[in-house]
Amino acid sequence: MILFDGAPCEVVTLGWDRNAQSCGAAPKGSQYKRVELKMQYTPDPGWTVVDYTWGPLWNSGNVSVAVGIAVEGDGKGQTVHGGCYGAGIAGCNCTVHIHNNATGVDSFPVFTSTCAAIGGPLTFSPESLSYNYAKDSFSSYDNNNNPLPYKYQAGPFTDPATMGMPDHDDNNNSKPYHLQYFGFDPTGQVPTDFQAPRARLTVTATGQPPLTTYTWTVSDPAIFKVTSGGTTSDATLVGSAVGPGAATVKCSYALTYTNLNGTASGSVDDDTDTTPYDVVRAPTVLMVRTINCHEPTDTTKQSWKPYWPAGVVNVTPTGETVVGGGSAAGECDEIALVSQLGVHMPGVWVQERFTSPASAFPPDFAVNPGTGAMWSTAGTGDIAHLGNFYYDYIFYNWTLNTPATWNSFSLNHHYWAATKSVSGGGIDVGSWTMSFTRGAPYQLGSVSHTK
């Protein structure tokens, strides 16, 4: 009979080991537990034990995580050690070489047994989200300092490089998972004029032996609501971000296992926080089981450039002159959308609404006309601008006929996140003031855009 750590049956509880390898060809880093294996065998009278040979061997190069126990060294001896790499039913075998002292006959009976292994990290899968995306480029300018090209996309943007969202804050896999909260429970109906948030996340406990039980814990159910769960092998938990903040998901495994020789019980918590998410591509990056539910709260200017539409300003080696003898001033801004946790938020619609009365607007001042004119903050295809929207074009052209009462004026507007509407819905993420001052005839004026 094979004994596992001195017992005929065992439930092995796994933990992360950065140096463990499931076979010689495998990368370092695996769920792991070292197990003592002992062959308890008494030969019949007249027979003598010659040696013991165990398998499968770790150094054979063909042991995968799914196989279970891989025996260390050459596998010789009544007592050896093996490594268990991954949850499931782990088996091993021992061939006993015995010799008949009277006849000289050799025999090689083979003994096999199994133990159960539980544990290992959870697998987190935030729902995918393709979102409306509008971008242009500062890569080149025309002769009038106008950024080229200007591209606007009101529907889903089809360029794969700009689709989707990072799974983690700041597109950094060592940081918490990134979900959105827009002020309403996403398990219900999305309010009118609101964007639907990326709020769902699936957590899976895979590969556990049959009859394993799972105890799920969410640190703050007011933030992350469990919407379905499981108590069988490969259980899946689906939750939704229902409030802003951080929540931690945890799973504890327990099992009572019976093999042909006995029964054993064991329990263990997952140790996802100390497990690299990908030992092949990023062995130094840690997995996490914290979920950050981000609510848009603020906007900050990241960069700006002078701006004026084509045909308004002539650019010459000696300077700029305004066509028609008037004056002009403008800039285009790249602005970050920031959550209550100070993290840039990709994949969010942003709209602009002015609060100044109609009497505060000079003649022919242009504002966003409706739901088609909106921004969406940059996602995974634009890492340098992650969570930013660009550009907000702020411009005014004084003609020769513009009354002097408009030589200086200021307008107040707010940015609203998670909406396309210019009239309702969304979350107020900042009050801004744009101030314009007229220049001399043919000369540029000045503009500022501040909070």
VOKELO-44194 format. One record per residue (C-alpha): residue number from 1; residue in three letters; x, y, z. Coordinates in steps of 0.001 Angstrom, whole numbers. Layout:
// residues N
 num residuo      c1      c2      c3
 NUM     ALA       X       Y       Z
...
// end
This chain:
// residues 451
 num residuo      c1      c2      c3
   1     MET       0       0       0
   2     ILE    1218    3475    -863
   3     LEU    1236    5987    1984
   4     PHE     962    9724    1405
   5     ASP    2710   11601    4200
   6     GLY    2299    8489    6298
   7     ALA   -1405    7985    5591
   8     PRO   -3162    5690    3108
   9     CYS   -5226    8619    1820
  10     GLU   -4567   12333    1755
  11     VAL   -6082   15621     634
  12     VAL   -3094   17698    -484
  13     THR   -3542   21447      12
  14     LEU   -1693   23482   -2587
  15     GLY      61   26812   -2290
  16     TRP    2015   28978   -4649
  17     ASP    5739   28316   -5025
  18     ARG    7667   30648   -7305
  19     ASN   10442   28111   -7892
  20     ALA    8320   25016   -8437
  21     GLN    8373   23409  -11893
  22     SER    5910   20732  -12921
  23     CYS    8578   19162  -15127
  24     GLY   12076   19952  -16267
  25     ALA   10852   21787  -19346
  26     ALA    8230   23859  -17515
  27     PRO    8737   27490  -16475
  28     LYS    9268   28164  -12799
  29     GLY    6209   28945  -10765
  30     SER    3354   26621   -9940
  31     GLN     860   25595   -7314
  32     TYR    2817   23054   -5307
  33     LYS    2944   20751   -2303
  34     ARG    5770   18339   -1513
  35     VAL    4479   14914    -524
  36     GLU    6288   11997    1104
  37     LEU    5572    8708    -676
  38     LYS    6244    5431    1100
  39     MET    5641    1891    -106
  40     GLN    4332    -265    2714
  41     TYR    4954   -3804    1524
  42     THR    5725   -7121    3160
  43     PRO    6793   -9905     759
  44     ASP    5563  -13446    1075
  45     PRO    7822  -15942    2832
  46     GLY   10744  -16915     635
  47     TRP   10710  -13618   -1240
  48     THR   13034  -10662    -752
  49     VAL   12540   -7072   -1807
  50     VAL   15315   -5958   -4167
  51     ASP   14273   -2363   -4775
  52     TYR   11422      64   -5368
  53     THR   10912    2157   -8521
  54     TRP    8471    5056   -8471
  55     GLY    6803    6999  -11240
  56     PRO    6079    9246  -12901
  57     LEU    9421   10974  -12533
  58     TRP    9729   14742  -12481
  59     ASN   12865   14675  -14640
  60     SER   11250   12582  -17364
  61     GLY   10067   15831  -18904
  62     ASN    6573   14551  -19617
  63     VAL    4790   15404  -16381
  64     SER    2192   18116  -16728
  65     VAL     350   20032  -14026
  66     ALA   -2730   17896  -14649
  67     VAL    -943   14619  -13922
  68     GLY    -466   15305  -10247
  69     ILE    2487   13851   -8348
  70     ALA    5912   13915   -9991
  71     VAL    8560   11902   -8151
  72     GLU   11878   13551   -7353
  73     GLY   15283   12139   -8256
  74     ASP   15660    8675   -9752
  75     GLY   12545    7328   -8030
  76     LYS   14469    4605   -6189
  77     GLY   13813    3651   -2587
  78     GLN   11044    2595    -273
  79     THR   10458    6248     688
  80     VAL   10701    9061   -1841
  81     HIS    9280   12528   -2270
  82     GLY    7182   13962   -5012
  83     GLY    5647   17257   -5935
  84     CYS    1945   17806   -6483
  85     TYR    1353   20507   -9133
  86     GLY   -2243   21540   -9518
  87     ALA   -5663   20569   -8267
  88     GLY   -7305   17293   -9150
  89     ILE   -6867   13592   -8485
  90     ALA   -3146   12938   -8274
  91     GLY   -1810    9474   -8909
  92     CYS    1520    7678   -8632
  93     ASN    2804    4159   -8938
  94     CYS    5453    2019   -7365
  95     THR    7012   -1075   -8919
  96     VAL    8437   -3445   -6325
  97     HIS   11247   -5694   -7511
  98     ILE   11102   -8940   -5519
  99     HIS   13284  -12063   -5745
 100     ASN   12382  -15665   -4905
 101     ASN   15216  -17029   -2842
 102     ALA   14526  -20641   -3743
 103     THR   13820  -20470   -7471
 104     GLY   15748  -17343   -8439
 105     VAL   12652  -15966  -10137
 106     ASP   12170  -12172  -10139
 107     SER    8778  -10548  -10029
 108     PHE    7723   -6909  -10452
 109     PRO    4291   -6216   -8947
 110     VAL    2996   -2671   -9573
 111     PHE    1016    -727   -6981
 112     THR    -928    2421   -7705
 113     SER   -2865    4837   -5575
 114     THR   -4275    8319   -5649
 115     CYS   -4642   11329   -3439
 116     ALA   -6704   14462   -3972
 117     ALA   -5258   17955   -4364
 118     ILE   -7224   21138   -3783
 119     GLY   -6333   24806   -4072
 120     GLY   -4837   27033   -6656
 121     PRO   -5647   30550   -7795
 122     LEU   -8984   31785   -8994
 123     THR   -9415   32822  -12598
 124     PHE  -10889   36314  -13027
 125     SER  -12595   37262  -16280
 126     PRO  -14005   40810  -16537
 127     GLU  -16654   41074  -19227
 128     SER  -15439   42474  -22510
 129     LEU  -16710   45894  -23526
 130     SER  -16409   47560  -26898
 131     TYR  -17305   51184  -26631
 132     ASN  -17843   54253  -28761
 133     TYR  -14491   55749  -29510
 134     ALA  -13593   59068  -31137
 135     LYS   -9999   60080  -31712
 136     ASP   -7808   62188  -33879
 137     SER   -4070   62607  -33948
 138     PHE   -1461   65187  -33094
 139     SER     957   63419  -35403
 140     SER     806   66104  -38095
 141     TYR    -597   69570  -38749
 142     ASP   -1707   71496  -41788
 143     ASN    -347   74935  -42655
 144     ASN   -2825   76528  -40291
 145     ASN   -1684   74451  -37303
 146     ASN   -4799   72324  -37537
 147     PRO   -4262   68757  -36249
 148     LEU   -4536   66124  -38970
 149     PRO   -6328   63879  -39512
 150     TYR   -9584   64435  -37653
 151     LYS  -11498   61194  -37315
 152     TYR  -14887   60903  -35641
 153     GLN  -16691   57646  -35041
 154     ALA  -20144   57783  -33473
 155     GLY  -20725   54039  -33512
 156     PRO  -18562   51166  -32257
 157     PHE  -15000   51676  -33402
 158     THR  -13884   48642  -35387
 159     ASP  -10103   49018  -35196
 160     PRO   -9008   46095  -32950
 161     ALA   -6185   48194  -31541
 162     THR   -8678   50587  -29978
 163     MET  -11349   48166  -28856
 164     GLY  -11989   46914  -25370
 165     MET  -10692   47924  -21988
 166     PRO   -7798   46899  -19776
 167     ASP   -8749   44222  -17279
 168     HIS   -6700   45942  -14573
 169     ASP   -6250   49499  -13326
 170     ASP   -3725   51439  -15409
 171     ASN   -3450   48396  -17710
 172     ASN   -1139   46889  -15083
 173     ASN   -1813   43239  -14278
 174     SER    -435   43581  -10760
 175     LYS   -3159   46116   -9918
 176     PRO   -6813   45431   -9053
 177     TYR   -9365   44449  -11648
 178     HIS  -11059   47455  -13235
 179     LEU  -14850   47713  -13247
 180     GLN  -17130   50713  -13721
 181     TYR  -19898   52089  -11542
 182     PHE  -22161   54837  -12914
 183     GLY  -24408   55455   -9921
 184     PHE  -26967   52685  -10430
 185     ASP  -27174   48964   -9830
 186     PRO  -26226   47393  -13180
 187     THR  -28228   44259  -12386
 188     GLY  -31338   46370  -12973
 189     GLN  -32342   48630  -15843
 190     VAL  -29904   51169  -17228
 191     PRO  -31416   54655  -16735
 192     THR  -32277   56831  -19720
 193     ASP  -29331   58765  -21164
 194     PHE  -26766   56646  -19303
 195     GLN  -24031   54422  -20650
 196     ALA  -24094   50814  -19452
 197     PRO  -21019   50188  -17295
 198     ARG  -18536   47358  -17577
 199     ALA  -19699   45967  -14242
 200     ARG  -19724   42178  -14497
 201     LEU  -16870   39895  -13605
 202     THR  -16737   36106  -13596
 203     VAL  -14565   34296  -11081
 204     THR  -13909   30604  -11673
 205     ALA  -12392   27988   -9398
 206     THR  -11243   25409  -11922
 207     GLY   -9910   21890  -11860
 208     GLN  -10897   20882   -8337
 209     PRO  -11718   17231   -7599
 210     PRO  -15365   16139   -7622
 211     LEU  -17268   16832   -4401
 212     THR  -15031   19763   -3494
 213     THR  -17053   22418   -1695
 214     TYR  -16509   26122   -2222
 215     THR  -17048   28903     254
 216     TRP  -17096   32279   -1486
 217     THR  -16411   35466     419
 218     VAL  -16815   39023    -851
 219     SER  -15312   41601    1492
 220     ASP  -17967   44228     745
 221     PRO  -21177   42993    -913
 222     ALA  -22375   46605   -1152
 223     ILE  -19675   47045   -3804
 224     PHE  -19591   43696   -5548
 225     LYS  -22862   41758   -5596
 226     VAL  -22823   38018   -6136
 227     THR  -25404   37265   -8813
 228     SER  -24799   33527   -9200
 229     GLY  -22491   30932   -7725
 230     GLY  -21655   27270   -7571
 231     THR  -20941   24488   -5142
 232     THR  -19698   21847   -7558
 233     SER  -16472   21244   -9419
 234     ASP  -15294   24177  -11499
 235     ALA  -17634   26545   -9672
 236     THR  -18232   29953  -11227
 237     LEU  -19154   33118   -9401
 238     VAL  -20655   35994  -11410
 239     GLY  -20859   39365   -9709
 240     SER  -21595   42976  -10536
 241     ALA  -20152   46229   -9299
 242     VAL  -23056   47935   -7526
 243     GLY  -21128   50632   -5671
 244     PRO  -17820   52487   -5893
 245     GLY  -14825   51269   -3940
 246     ALA  -12701   48153   -3549
 247     ALA  -13850   44616   -2794
 248     THR  -11941   41364   -2470
 249     VAL  -13206   37995   -3660
 250     LYS  -11985   34873   -1927
 251     CYS  -12702   31169   -2248
 252     SER  -12028   28473     348
 253     TYR  -11906   24847    -780
 254     ALA  -12774   21800    1318
 255     LEU  -12938   18119     454
 256     THR  -13383   14714    2005
 257     TYR  -11796   12159    -307
 258     THR  -11866    8372    -292
 259     ASN   -9553    6090   -2216
 260     LEU   -9300    2296   -2033
 261     ASN   -7311    2433    1181
 262     GLY   -8879    5123    3309
 263     THR  -10540    8514    3726
 264     ALA   -9020   11943    4344
 265     SER  -10226   15529    4614
 266     GLY   -8582   18874    3973
 267     SER   -9295   22545    3389
 268     VAL   -7349   25509    2043
 269     ASP   -7874   29107     950
 270     ASP   -6804   30202   -2497
 271     ASP   -3644   32302   -2460
 272     THR   -4287   34238   -5642
 273     ASP   -2634   37355   -4221
 274     THR     758   35700   -4416
 275     THR     409   33981   -7757
 276     PRO    1899   35315  -11002
 277     TYR    -852   35553  -13559
 278     ASP    1286   34120  -16327
 279     VAL    4522   32336  -15503
 280     VAL    5569   32180  -19151
 281     ARG    5093   35772  -20307
 282     ALA    5274   37716  -17059
 283     PRO    6726   35694  -14199
 284     THR    7268   38744  -11994
 285     VAL    3701   40070  -12226
 286     LEU    1362   39097   -9421
 287     MET   -2268   38158   -9705
 288     VAL   -4745   39961   -7539
 289     ARG   -8247   39220   -6287
 290     THR   -9175   42811   -5494
 291     ILE  -11809   44485   -7649
 292     ASN  -11874   48258   -7929
 293     CYS  -15262   49667   -8896
 294     HIS  -14585   53082  -10368
 295     GLU  -17054   55945  -10458
 296     PRO  -16110   58988  -12573
 297     THR  -15466   61958  -10285
 298     ASP  -13046   64408  -11891
 299     THR  -11402   65691  -15045
 300     THR   -7859   67025  -15389
 301     LYS   -6100   68634  -18345
 302     GLN   -3229   66501  -19609
 303     SER   -2003   68529  -22585
 304     TRP   -3072   71243  -24987
 305     LYS   -2088   72777  -28344
 306     PRO   -3029   76017  -30094
 307     TYR   -5935   75439  -32424
 308     TRP   -7847   77206  -35144
 309     PRO   -9887   75797  -38049
 310     ALA   -8492   75753  -41558
 311     GLY   -8929   79019  -43422
 312     VAL   -9119   81220  -40317
 313     VAL   -5418   81874  -39739
 314     ASN   -2555   82196  -42183
 315     VAL     745   80849  -40870
 316     THR    3875   82536  -42271
 317     PRO    7572   82391  -41315
 318     THR    7120   85676  -39456
 319     GLY    3979   84721  -37547
 320     GLU     243   84222  -37853
 321     THR   -2363   86594  -39240
 322     VAL   -6111   86231  -38946
 323     VAL   -7913   86117  -42270
 324     GLY  -10372   88966  -42871
 325     GLY   -8890   91382  -40347
 326     GLY  -10578   89982  -37265
 327     SER   -9059   88106  -34340
 328     ALA   -9106   84477  -33254
 329     ALA   -8146   82382  -30251
 330     GLY   -8323   78669  -29610
 331     GLU   -6787   75563  -28163
 332     CYS   -7487   71850  -28207
 333     ASP   -7194   69932  -24965
 334     GLU   -6574   66338  -23982
 335     ILE   -8379   65699  -20705
 336     ALA   -8250   62732  -18337
 337     LEU  -11323   61239  -16749
 338     VAL  -10443   60205  -13184
 339     SER  -12298   57979  -10724
 340     GLN  -12826   58381   -6990
 341     LEU   -9727   56210   -6538
 342     GLY   -7545   58534   -8608
 343     VAL   -7324   56100  -11539
 344     HIS   -7840   57081  -15189
 345     MET  -11041   55565  -16573
 346     PRO  -11005   54150  -20116
 347     GLY  -14093   53235  -22081
 348     VAL  -16386   55983  -20818
 349     TRP  -18511   58388  -22838
 350     VAL  -18051   62061  -21996
 351     GLN  -20372   64927  -22924
 352     GLU  -20200   68687  -22450
 353     ARG  -22980   70953  -21155
 354     PHE  -22803   74714  -20787
 355     THR  -24317   76349  -17728
 356     SER  -23864   79962  -18819
 357     PRO  -27124   81614  -19955
 358     ALA  -27778   82240  -23621
 359     SER  -27026   85944  -23127
 360     ALA  -23426   85067  -22217
 361     PHE  -22649   83604  -25641
 362     PRO  -21162   85829  -28350
 363     PRO  -22460   85626  -31917
 364     ASP  -21837   82320  -33714
 365     PHE  -20185   80560  -30795
 366     ALA  -20372   76798  -31473
 367     VAL  -21213   74180  -28813
 368     ASN  -21739   70429  -28966
 369     PRO  -24957   70058  -30964
 370     GLY  -26292   66788  -29578
 371     THR  -25731   63146  -28697
 372     GLY  -23596   62507  -31770
 373     ALA  -20936   64934  -30583
 374     MET  -19274   63241  -27641
 375     TRP  -15992   61666  -26667
 376     SER  -14971   58277  -25364
 377     THR  -11899   57855  -23229
 378     ALA   -9026   55894  -24711
 379     GLY   -8642   52187  -24039
 380     THR   -6050   49486  -24532
 381     GLY   -5104   50545  -28040
 382     ASP   -3882   53926  -26859
 383     ILE   -1921   53255  -23686
 384     ALA    -158   56627  -23662
 385     HIS   -3585   58284  -23441
 386     LEU   -5291   55694  -21245
 387     GLY   -8497   57109  -19794
 388     ASN   -8195   60423  -21644
 389     PHE  -10585   62026  -24112
 390     TYR   -9331   64280  -26850
 391     TYR   -9641   66735  -28200
 392     ASP  -11987   69368  -26859
 393     TYR  -11677   72167  -29413
 394     ILE  -12141   75577  -27780
 395     PHE  -12241   78389  -30312
 396     TYR  -13741   81740  -31173
 397     ASN  -13302   83997  -34206
 398     TRP  -14045   87718  -33842
 399     THR  -14945   89239  -37186
 400     LEU  -14704   92927  -37997
 401     ASN  -18425   93122  -37230
 402     THR  -18251   91532  -33777
 403     PRO  -19300   94219  -31255
 404     ALA  -16660   95448  -28807
 405     THR  -18853   94215  -25945
 406     TRP  -17489   90768  -26782
 407     ASN  -13818   91740  -26617
 408     SER  -13577   89635  -23461
 409     PHE  -16012   87004  -22249
 410     SER  -16097   83807  -20201
 411     LEU  -18300   80754  -20402
 412     ASN  -18843   78008  -17865
 413     HIS  -19392   74408  -18818
 414     HIS  -19347   70997  -17166
 415     TYR  -18159   67617  -18399
 416     TRP  -20560   64748  -17813
 417     ALA  -19363   61149  -17844
 418     ALA  -21268   57996  -18859
 419     THR  -23679   59833  -21167
 420     LYS  -23970   61166  -24698
 421     SER  -26827   63490  -23858
 422     VAL  -26482   67281  -23777
 423     SER  -29574   67564  -21563
 424     GLY  -29657   64801  -18946
 425     GLY  -28092   61686  -17499
 426     GLY  -24511   60995  -16602
 427     ILE  -22206   62036  -13775
 428     ASP  -20883   65583  -13329
 429     VAL  -17088   65340  -13449
 430     GLY  -15963   68957  -13365
 431     SER  -16868   72596  -13832
 432     TRP  -14594   74427  -16273
 433     THR  -14323   78021  -17440
 434     MET  -13159   79126  -20867
 435     SER  -12108   82760  -21119
 436     PHE  -11451   84612  -24381
 437     THR   -9724   87936  -25022
 438     ARG   -9770   89603  -28411
 439     GLY   -6520   90546  -30106
 440     ALA   -5785   93478  -32387
 441     PRO   -7069   93312  -35971
 442     TYR   -5399   90464  -37886
 443     GLN   -3826   89223  -34632
 444     LEU   -4460   86229  -32451
 445     GLY   -6240   86741  -29167
 446     SER   -5878   84604  -26069
 447     VAL   -7874   81794  -24474
 448     SER   -7698   79865  -21235
 449     HIS   -9518   76733  -20156
 450     THR   -9362   76167  -16424
 451     LYS  -11244   74582  -13527
// end
